[in-house]
């Protein structure tokens, strides 16, 4: 049937470049592909016997075909990557990378710039260097730069209200511009040196520091000379402390793939300014037996969908369409991007190092997966499941005396924790403060009502094989009543209650229709279930704290019409608190930077509607 659908669609397909989408009976995207000629490419799907098993299954499920034409094949490649990341088609190779990458930022402060970590949208009022592979990598870099360039890292509100130097000045990681311990001109020179270093001019910066040290020594300013000497040592340490700091590579990404047991690991190293900004491992979702070149090409197009590629990308495996991919990335970056497979020299050495990291990461993952499979099989035997669970859901609640109540769900499976599937539930029902039973009932009702509406046939892989809740017999009864009300009778439900004195290792396990039991203190399954319970508890606590922080950070100023984030910040910085704003006179309000007479009158009237202006 799918072949007939595709054959019928061919009659109206153009011969121009573009992207095609194979859609299932429910309109869901099954597969997204690009083509230089849509007609010539799609015709291949009308002969399923020539296709691999994965694509034969895709064709059999196809109910309709949609296309988007583009001007060039390179544009089609970029659009294909965007659609794959957004639609997550069932039969494409998928890169599951939802995290944003941190950058190092130096603000364009009119007087004293700030060095800090940044995620999210980049603006014009700062300079950025990166990306870094992790928050740890950028934090380590910031700490090293503080020792060498003494640039402040504190928030502007803290900086504006300092009356004496902070601890960072005492330990020689800041020059204390907040209290005038350094002139504006000298601080600007530190910032200039830091920018030069981050832009790859470390040698020039080091020569400048050496000249300054010699000049200070000749002027008998030995303390200043010693301070500059310490900065030079710190700069040398930064340049030589990373695993990979290739002299012949300024800006590049090193991307290496390793395949084993039908899986792929892609290792990415970020090299910027000749320095290693860290590395990350990726495990694309793929069918067994996918060619390394195909996985690597799919990875690269999706990886750079929301990132600007560097000028050079080094690979450990050749690609069939490397020229087309380079053309597409050049189009995206608005400058030339080169893709190369090194054959000799330092570039070959660093890509071999990346390949070794990919192999070792794959070996660790396979070892962990084998251990995870044994634990899941033992868990299935413990709770009487028919087979090893593919999806375990664990639920917990968090609140303080009923305030900011949240329920959470974490998910685990054969590959470990599935953090992309975690969910938060802000408790909406009116209930007695701290009523854990009512909170659990609301969370489970919302979770499984939605599952029944969105995936009634349980074909989408979103239904659990095992549900674990934090609590004892009471929580188990409340949860069971929800499932009974929804007509769900085939889910195994387990409540895990803490032991006497809340000791880990003495937990009681409650299942419907049988007496509670404990496991031996050294049972591996007990450790496994404890880790799941503790992860749910951690996620519940952090979710609750984040909600409580947002609530605390809210202000009665938010209720005033015309007071946005910038004016709110100006008022709080000027008066110190919402209470100070409430007690301020009209003339005091008018004196705040960014607050004109009209806005000042609005603020004053909000707090003093029954009094005369002062």
C-alpha positions as CSV (number, residue, x, y, z in Angstrom):
1,X,0.0,0.0,0.0
2,X,2.8,2.4,0.9
3,X,4.4,1.8,-2.5
4,X,1.1,2.6,-4.3
5,X,0.8,5.9,-2.3
6,X,4.4,6.9,-3.2
7,X,3.8,5.9,-6.9
8,X,0.7,8.1,-7.0
9,X,2.6,11.0,-5.4
10,X,5.3,10.7,-8.1
11,X,3.0,12.1,-10.8
12,X,3.1,15.6,-9.2
13,X,6.7,15.6,-7.9
14,X,9.0,18.2,-9.5
15,X,12.6,17.5,-10.6
16,X,13.9,20.4,-8.5
17,X,15.9,20.1,-5.2
18,X,13.9,19.8,-2.0
19,X,12.9,17.8,1.1
20,X,10.3,15.0,1.2
21,X,8.4,13.7,4.2
22,X,6.8,10.2,4.5
23,X,3.8,10.5,6.8
24,X,1.9,7.7,8.6
25,X,-1.8,7.2,8.9
26,X,-2.0,9.7,11.8
27,X,0.0,12.4,10.0
28,X,3.1,11.6,12.0
29,X,6.5,12.0,10.2
30,X,8.0,8.6,9.5
31,X,11.0,9.7,7.5
32,X,12.5,13.0,6.2
33,X,15.0,13.0,3.3
34,X,16.6,15.5,0.9
35,X,17.2,15.2,-2.8
36,X,18.9,17.0,-5.7
37,X,15.9,15.9,-7.8
38,X,12.8,15.0,-5.8
39,X,11.3,12.8,-8.5
40,X,14.4,10.8,-9.1
41,X,15.0,10.3,-5.4
42,X,11.5,9.3,-4.3
43,X,11.0,6.9,-7.2
44,X,13.5,4.5,-5.4
45,X,10.8,3.9,-2.7
46,X,8.5,2.3,-5.2
47,X,10.8,-0.7,-5.3
48,X,10.9,-1.9,-1.6
49,X,12.8,-5.1,-2.5
50,X,15.9,-3.0,-3.2
51,X,15.7,-1.2,0.1
52,X,17.1,-2.1,3.5
53,X,14.7,-3.6,6.1
54,X,14.3,-0.3,8.0
55,X,13.2,1.6,4.9
56,X,10.9,-1.3,3.8
57,X,9.1,-1.0,7.1
58,X,8.9,2.8,6.6
59,X,7.4,2.4,3.1
60,X,4.8,-0.1,4.3
61,X,3.5,2.4,6.9
62,X,3.5,5.4,4.5
63,X,0.0,6.9,4.0
64,X,1.0,10.2,2.3
65,X,4.0,12.2,1.0
66,X,4.7,15.9,1.5
67,X,7.5,17.9,-0.2
68,X,9.2,21.3,0.2
69,X,11.2,22.6,-2.8
70,X,14.4,24.6,-2.4
71,X,16.7,26.5,-4.7
72,X,19.8,24.2,-4.1
73,X,20.6,20.8,-2.7
74,X,22.6,22.5,0.1
75,X,19.5,24.4,1.2
76,X,17.6,21.1,1.1
77,X,20.3,19.5,3.4
78,X,19.9,22.3,6.0
79,X,16.1,22.1,5.9
80,X,16.3,18.3,6.2
81,X,18.4,18.6,9.4
82,X,16.0,21.2,10.8
83,X,12.9,19.0,10.2
84,X,14.5,15.9,11.6
85,X,15.4,17.6,14.8
86,X,12.0,19.1,15.1
87,X,9.8,16.2,14.0
88,X,12.0,13.3,15.2
89,X,10.9,10.9,12.5
90,X,10.7,7.2,13.5
91,X,13.0,5.9,10.7
92,X,15.7,8.6,10.6
93,X,19.0,8.6,12.4
94,X,18.3,10.9,15.3
95,X,20.7,13.1,17.4
96,X,19.1,13.5,20.8
97,X,20.9,16.6,22.0
98,X,18.5,19.0,23.7
99,X,21.1,20.8,25.8
100,X,22.3,24.3,25.1
101,X,26.1,24.8,25.2
102,X,27.7,27.3,27.6
103,X,29.8,30.2,26.3
104,X,32.3,32.5,27.9
105,X,31.2,36.1,27.9
106,X,32.8,39.4,28.5
107,X,30.3,42.3,28.7
108,X,30.7,45.6,27.0
109,X,30.4,47.5,30.2
110,X,31.0,51.2,29.8
111,X,33.6,51.2,32.6
112,X,34.4,47.8,34.1
113,X,33.6,44.7,31.9
114,X,32.5,41.4,33.5
115,X,33.7,37.9,32.8
116,X,31.0,35.2,33.1
117,X,29.4,32.1,31.8
118,X,26.4,32.4,29.4
119,X,23.8,30.2,27.9
120,X,21.0,31.1,25.5
121,X,20.5,34.0,23.1
122,X,23.6,36.1,22.4
123,X,23.2,39.9,22.3
124,X,25.3,42.8,21.0
125,X,26.3,44.2,24.4
126,X,28.9,41.4,25.0
127,X,31.6,39.3,23.3
128,X,31.4,35.6,23.3
129,X,33.9,32.7,23.0
130,X,32.9,29.1,22.7
131,X,31.1,26.8,22.7
132,X,32.4,24.8,25.6
133,X,31.5,21.1,26.0
134,X,30.1,21.5,29.5
135,X,29.6,24.0,32.3
136,X,32.6,22.4,34.1
137,X,34.8,23.2,31.1
138,X,33.8,26.9,31.0
139,X,34.0,27.2,34.8
140,X,37.5,25.9,34.8
141,X,38.5,28.4,32.1
142,X,36.9,31.3,34.0
143,X,38.9,30.3,37.2
144,X,42.1,30.2,35.2
145,X,41.4,33.5,33.5
146,X,40.6,35.1,36.8
147,X,44.1,34.3,38.1
148,X,45.8,35.7,35.0
149,X,43.7,38.8,34.1
150,X,42.0,39.6,37.4
151,X,38.6,40.5,35.7
152,X,35.5,40.7,37.9
153,X,32.9,38.0,37.7
154,X,30.3,39.4,40.1
155,X,26.8,40.5,39.0
156,X,26.3,44.2,38.3
157,X,24.0,44.6,41.3
158,X,26.7,43.2,43.6
159,X,29.4,45.3,41.9
160,X,27.5,48.5,42.4
161,X,26.9,48.0,46.1
162,X,30.4,46.9,47.3
163,X,32.0,49.1,49.9
164,X,35.2,46.9,50.4
165,X,36.9,44.2,48.3
166,X,35.5,40.7,48.4
167,X,37.4,37.4,49.0
168,X,38.4,37.1,45.3
169,X,40.6,40.2,45.7
170,X,42.2,38.7,48.8
171,X,43.1,35.5,46.9
172,X,44.3,37.4,43.9
173,X,41.6,36.5,41.4
174,X,40.1,40.0,41.0
175,X,41.6,43.5,40.8
176,X,38.7,45.0,42.9
177,X,37.5,47.7,40.4
178,X,34.3,48.0,42.6
179,X,36.2,49.9,45.3
180,X,38.8,51.7,43.1
181,X,41.8,49.4,43.7
182,X,42.6,49.7,40.0
183,X,42.2,52.6,37.6
184,X,39.7,52.5,34.8
185,X,42.6,52.6,32.2
186,X,44.5,49.7,33.8
187,X,41.4,47.6,34.1
188,X,40.6,48.2,30.4
189,X,44.1,47.0,29.6
190,X,43.4,43.7,31.5
191,X,40.2,43.3,29.6
192,X,42.1,43.9,26.3
193,X,44.7,41.3,27.2
194,X,41.9,38.8,28.1
195,X,40.2,39.4,24.8
196,X,43.5,38.9,22.9
197,X,44.2,35.7,24.7
198,X,40.7,34.3,24.0
199,X,41.0,35.3,20.4
200,X,44.1,33.2,19.9
201,X,46.8,35.8,20.5
202,X,48.3,34.2,23.6
203,X,51.8,34.7,22.4
204,X,51.4,38.5,22.0
205,X,49.8,38.8,25.5
206,X,52.6,36.8,27.0
207,X,55.2,39.0,25.4
208,X,53.4,42.2,26.6
209,X,53.4,40.8,30.2
210,X,57.1,39.9,30.0
211,X,57.9,43.5,28.9
212,X,55.8,44.9,31.8
213,X,57.6,42.6,34.3
214,X,61.0,43.7,33.1
215,X,60.0,47.4,33.2
216,X,58.7,47.0,36.7
217,X,61.8,45.2,37.8
218,X,64.1,47.9,36.3
219,X,62.0,50.5,38.1
220,X,62.6,48.6,41.4
221,X,58.8,47.9,41.7
222,X,59.5,44.3,42.8
223,X,56.0,43.6,44.2
224,X,54.4,44.6,40.9
225,X,57.0,42.6,39.0
226,X,56.3,39.5,41.1
227,X,52.5,39.9,40.5
228,X,53.1,40.0,36.8
229,X,55.4,37.0,37.0
230,X,52.6,35.1,38.7
231,X,50.2,36.1,35.9
232,X,52.7,34.8,33.3
233,X,53.0,31.5,35.1
234,X,49.2,31.2,35.2
235,X,49.0,32.0,31.4
236,X,51.6,29.3,30.7
237,X,49.6,26.8,32.8
238,X,46.4,27.5,30.8
239,X,48.2,27.0,27.5
240,X,49.7,23.7,28.6
241,X,47.1,22.1,30.9
242,X,44.7,20.6,28.4
243,X,44.9,17.2,26.8
244,X,44.7,18.6,23.3
245,X,46.1,22.0,22.6
246,X,47.2,21.6,18.9
247,X,49.5,24.4,17.7
248,X,48.5,24.0,14.1
249,X,44.8,24.3,14.7
250,X,43.2,27.5,15.7
251,X,39.4,26.9,15.5
252,X,38.0,23.5,14.7
253,X,35.7,20.7,15.8
254,X,37.2,17.2,16.0
255,X,34.4,14.7,15.3
256,X,35.2,10.9,15.5
257,X,32.8,8.0,15.3
258,X,33.2,4.4,16.6
259,X,30.8,1.6,16.1
260,X,30.3,-1.6,18.1
261,X,27.4,-4.0,18.8
262,X,25.2,-2.2,16.3
263,X,25.5,1.1,18.0
264,X,27.5,4.3,17.3
265,X,29.4,6.7,19.5
266,X,30.3,10.1,18.2
267,X,32.9,12.1,20.1
268,X,33.2,15.9,19.6
269,X,36.2,18.0,20.8
270,X,35.8,21.8,20.6
271,X,39.1,23.6,19.7
272,X,38.9,27.4,19.9
273,X,41.8,29.8,19.8
274,X,44.2,26.8,19.9
275,X,42.7,25.6,23.2
276,X,40.7,22.6,24.1
277,X,37.2,23.7,25.2
278,X,36.2,20.1,26.3
279,X,34.6,17.2,24.6
280,X,31.3,15.3,24.7
281,X,30.0,11.9,23.7
282,X,26.9,11.3,21.7
283,X,25.0,8.1,20.9
284,X,22.7,8.7,18.0
285,X,19.5,6.7,17.7
286,X,19.8,4.4,14.7
287,X,18.9,1.1,13.3
288,X,21.4,-1.7,13.7
289,X,23.9,-2.0,10.8
290,X,23.8,1.6,9.7
291,X,26.9,2.6,7.9
292,X,29.4,4.8,9.8
293,X,29.5,7.4,7.0
294,X,25.7,7.7,7.0
295,X,25.5,8.0,10.8
296,X,28.3,10.6,10.8
297,X,26.7,12.7,8.0
298,X,23.3,12.7,9.8
299,X,25.0,13.6,13.1
300,X,26.8,16.6,11.6
301,X,23.8,18.1,9.8
302,X,21.7,17.8,12.9
303,X,24.5,18.9,15.3
304,X,25.0,22.2,13.5
305,X,21.3,22.9,12.9
306,X,21.3,25.3,15.9
307,X,25.0,26.1,16.1
308,X,27.5,28.1,13.9
309,X,30.1,25.7,12.6
310,X,33.8,26.6,12.9
311,X,36.0,27.1,9.9
312,X,37.4,23.6,10.0
313,X,35.8,20.3,10.9
314,X,38.1,17.3,11.2
315,X,36.7,13.7,10.8
316,X,38.0,10.2,11.3
317,X,35.8,8.8,8.6
318,X,35.3,10.0,5.0
319,X,31.8,11.0,3.9
320,X,30.2,10.3,0.5
321,X,28.8,13.9,0.3
322,X,31.5,15.8,2.1
323,X,31.5,18.5,-0.5
324,X,27.8,19.1,-0.3
325,X,27.8,19.1,3.5
326,X,30.7,21.7,3.5
327,X,28.7,23.8,1.0
328,X,25.6,23.7,3.3
329,X,27.6,24.6,6.4
330,X,29.3,27.4,4.5
331,X,25.9,28.7,3.6
332,X,24.8,28.5,7.3
333,X,28.0,30.1,8.7
334,X,28.2,32.8,5.9
335,X,31.9,32.0,5.6
336,X,33.9,29.1,4.2
337,X,33.7,25.8,6.2
338,X,36.2,23.0,5.3
339,X,35.6,19.3,6.1
340,X,38.7,17.1,6.1
341,X,39.9,13.7,7.1
342,X,43.6,14.2,8.2
343,X,46.2,11.8,6.9
344,X,49.3,12.8,8.7
345,X,50.9,15.2,11.2
346,X,49.4,16.8,14.3
347,X,45.9,16.9,12.9
348,X,45.9,13.1,12.4
349,X,47.2,12.7,16.0
350,X,44.4,14.7,17.5
351,X,41.6,13.0,15.5
352,X,43.1,9.6,16.5
353,X,42.9,10.9,20.1
354,X,39.2,11.8,19.6
355,X,38.6,8.3,18.0
356,X,40.2,6.7,21.1
357,X,37.8,8.7,23.3
358,X,34.8,7.5,21.2
359,X,35.9,3.9,21.5
360,X,36.4,4.1,25.3
361,X,33.0,5.9,25.7
362,X,31.3,3.1,23.7
363,X,33.0,0.4,25.8
364,X,31.8,2.1,29.0
365,X,28.2,2.4,27.6
366,X,28.1,-1.2,26.6
367,X,29.4,-2.3,30.0
368,X,26.8,-0.2,31.7
369,X,24.1,-1.5,29.5
370,X,25.0,-5.1,30.3
371,X,24.8,-4.4,34.0
372,X,21.6,-2.5,33.5
373,X,20.0,-5.4,31.7
374,X,20.9,-7.8,34.5
375,X,19.3,-5.4,37.1
376,X,16.2,-5.0,35.0
377,X,15.8,-8.7,34.7
378,X,16.3,-9.1,38.4
379,X,13.7,-6.4,39.0
380,X,11.2,-8.1,36.7
381,X,11.7,-11.4,38.7
382,X,11.3,-9.5,42.1
383,X,8.0,-7.9,41.1
384,X,6.6,-10.7,39.0
385,X,6.8,-9.0,35.6
386,X,6.5,-11.0,32.4
387,X,9.7,-9.5,30.9
388,X,12.4,-7.0,31.8
389,X,10.9,-3.5,32.0
390,X,11.6,-1.2,29.1
391,X,10.3,1.8,31.0
392,X,10.2,2.4,34.7
393,X,8.5,5.5,36.1
394,X,9.2,6.8,39.6
395,X,7.0,9.5,41.2
396,X,7.7,11.8,44.2
397,X,6.3,15.1,45.6
398,X,7.9,18.1,47.3
399,X,6.6,21.1,49.2
400,X,7.1,23.1,52.4
401,X,4.0,23.2,54.5
402,X,2.0,22.9,51.4
403,X,3.6,25.9,49.6
404,X,4.9,25.6,46.0
405,X,3.8,21.9,45.8
406,X,5.2,19.9,42.9
407,X,5.0,16.3,41.8
408,X,7.6,14.8,39.5
409,X,8.2,11.7,37.4
410,X,11.5,10.3,36.4
411,X,12.0,7.6,33.9
412,X,14.6,4.8,33.5
413,X,15.1,2.0,31.0
414,X,17.7,-0.3,29.5
415,X,20.1,2.7,28.8
416,X,19.8,4.1,32.3
417,X,18.0,7.3,33.2
418,X,16.0,8.9,30.4
419,X,16.1,12.5,31.4
420,X,14.3,13.8,28.3
421,X,11.2,11.9,29.6
422,X,11.3,13.5,33.0
423,X,8.1,15.5,33.8
424,X,7.1,18.2,36.4
425,X,3.5,18.6,37.7
426,X,2.6,21.8,39.4
427,X,-0.2,20.9,41.8
428,X,-3.3,22.9,40.8
429,X,-6.1,21.4,43.0
430,X,-7.2,23.0,46.2
431,X,-6.1,20.6,49.0
432,X,-5.1,20.6,52.7
433,X,-1.5,21.8,53.1
434,X,0.9,18.8,52.9
435,X,-1.7,16.3,51.7
436,X,0.7,13.9,50.0
437,X,-2.1,11.5,49.1
438,X,-4.1,14.2,47.2
439,X,-0.9,15.3,45.5
440,X,-0.1,11.8,44.3
441,X,-3.7,11.3,43.1
442,X,-3.6,14.5,41.0
443,X,-0.2,13.7,39.5
444,X,-1.1,10.1,38.5
445,X,-4.5,11.2,37.2
446,X,-3.0,13.8,34.9
447,X,-0.2,11.5,33.8
448,X,-2.4,8.5,32.8
449,X,-5.4,10.5,31.6
450,X,-3.1,12.1,29.1
451,X,-1.4,8.8,28.2
452,X,-4.9,7.2,27.5
453,X,-5.8,10.2,25.3
454,X,-2.5,10.4,23.3
455,X,-1.5,6.8,23.1
456,X,-4.5,4.5,23.8
457,X,-3.0,1.6,21.9
458,X,0.3,1.9,23.9
459,X,2.3,1.7,20.7
460,X,4.4,4.9,21.3
461,X,6.7,3.5,24.0
462,X,5.4,6.1,26.5
463,X,3.5,3.6,28.8
464,X,5.5,2.2,31.8
465,X,6.0,-1.5,32.6
466,X,6.6,-0.6,36.2
467,X,5.4,2.3,38.4
468,X,7.2,3.1,41.6
469,X,6.0,5.7,44.1
470,X,7.7,7.1,47.2
471,X,5.6,6.1,50.3
472,X,3.9,3.2,52.0
473,X,0.6,1.5,52.1
474,X,-1.4,4.7,52.1
475,X,0.3,6.1,49.0
476,X,0.0,2.7,47.3
477,X,-3.8,2.7,48.0
478,X,-4.2,6.3,46.7
479,X,-2.3,5.4,43.5
480,X,-4.1,2.2,43.0
481,X,-7.5,4.0,43.3
482,X,-6.5,6.4,40.4
483,X,-5.6,3.5,38.1
484,X,-8.8,1.7,39.0
485,X,-10.9,4.8,38.3
486,X,-9.2,5.1,34.9
487,X,-9.8,1.4,34.1
488,X,-6.1,0.6,34.1
489,X,-5.6,-2.8,35.6
490,X,-2.4,-4.2,34.1
491,X,0.3,-1.9,35.5
492,X,2.5,-3.2,38.3
493,X,2.5,-0.6,41.1
494,X,5.1,-0.6,43.9
495,X,5.4,1.8,46.9
496,X,8.8,2.1,48.5
497,X,8.7,3.2,52.2
498,X,11.8,4.3,54.1
499,X,12.8,2.0,56.9
500,X,13.0,2.8,60.6
501,X,14.8,6.1,61.3
502,X,14.7,6.6,57.5
503,X,17.7,4.3,57.1
504,X,18.8,3.5,53.5
505,X,18.9,-0.2,53.1
506,X,16.0,-1.0,55.3
507,X,13.2,0.0,52.9
508,X,9.9,-1.8,52.8
509,X,8.3,-2.6,49.4
510,X,4.5,-2.6,49.2
511,X,2.6,-4.3,46.4
512,X,-1.2,-4.8,46.1
513,X,-2.4,-8.1,47.4
514,X,0.7,-9.2,49.3
515,X,2.5,-8.4,52.5
516,X,5.3,-5.8,52.6
517,X,8.8,-7.2,52.3
518,X,12.4,-6.1,52.6
519,X,15.5,-7.0,50.6
520,X,18.9,-8.1,51.9
521,X,21.1,-5.1,52.7
522,X,23.6,-6.0,49.9
523,X,21.2,-6.9,47.2
524,X,22.1,-5.2,43.9
525,X,18.4,-4.7,43.1
526,X,18.0,-2.9,46.3
527,X,20.8,-0.5,45.4
528,X,19.2,0.0,41.9
529,X,15.8,0.8,43.3
530,X,17.4,3.1,45.9
531,X,19.1,5.0,43.1
532,X,15.9,5.5,41.3
533,X,14.1,6.6,44.4
534,X,16.9,9.0,45.3
535,X,16.9,10.5,41.7
536,X,13.2,11.1,41.9
537,X,13.6,12.8,45.3
538,X,16.5,14.9,44.0
539,X,14.4,16.0,41.0
540,X,11.4,16.8,43.2
541,X,13.5,18.9,45.6
542,X,15.3,20.9,42.8
543,X,11.9,21.5,41.1
544,X,10.3,22.7,44.3
545,X,13.3,25.0,45.1
546,X,13.3,26.5,41.7
547,X,9.5,27.3,42.0
548,X,10.0,28.7,45.5
549,X,12.9,30.9,44.2
550,X,10.7,32.2,41.4
551,X,8.0,33.0,43.9
552,X,10.5,34.7,46.3
553,X,12.0,36.7,43.4
554,X,8.6,38.0,42.4
555,X,7.7,41.4,43.8
556,X,4.7,43.6,44.4
557,X,6.2,45.9,41.7
558,X,5.1,43.2,39.2
559,X,1.5,44.3,39.8
560,X,2.1,47.9,38.7
561,X,1.1,48.6,35.1
562,X,4.0,49.9,33.0
563,X,6.7,48.5,35.3
564,X,8.7,45.9,33.3
565,X,11.9,44.1,34.1
566,X,14.2,47.0,33.4
567,X,12.3,49.6,35.5
568,X,11.8,47.0,38.2
569,X,15.5,46.4,38.3
570,X,16.2,50.2,38.4
571,X,13.8,50.8,41.3
572,X,15.1,47.8,43.3
573,X,18.8,48.8,42.7
574,X,18.0,52.4,43.8
575,X,15.9,51.7,46.9
576,X,17.2,48.2,47.8
577,X,13.8,46.5,48.2
578,X,10.1,46.7,47.3
579,X,9.5,48.1,50.8
580,X,11.9,50.9,50.0
581,X,10.0,51.7,46.8
582,X,6.7,51.7,48.7
583,X,8.1,54.2,51.3
584,X,9.6,56.5,48.7
585,X,8.3,60.0,48.0
586,X,7.3,61.2,44.6
587,X,10.5,63.3,44.1
588,X,12.6,60.3,45.2
589,X,11.0,58.1,42.6
590,X,11.6,60.7,39.9
591,X,15.3,60.7,40.8
592,X,15.7,57.1,39.7
593,X,17.5,56.5,36.4
594,X,15.0,55.4,33.7
595,X,11.9,56.5,35.7
596,X,10.2,59.6,34.3
597,X,7.6,61.8,36.0
598,X,4.6,59.9,34.6
599,X,5.9,56.5,35.7
600,X,7.0,57.8,39.1
601,X,3.4,59.1,39.6
602,X,2.0,55.7,38.6
603,X,4.3,53.9,41.1
604,X,3.5,56.5,43.8
605,X,-0.2,56.2,43.3
606,X,-0.1,52.4,43.5
607,X,1.2,52.6,47.0
608,X,-0.3,55.8,48.2
609,X,-3.8,56.1,46.6
610,X,-5.2,57.6,49.8
611,X,-2.4,60.0,50.7
612,X,-1.1,63.3,49.4
613,X,2.1,63.5,47.3
614,X,5.2,64.4,49.2
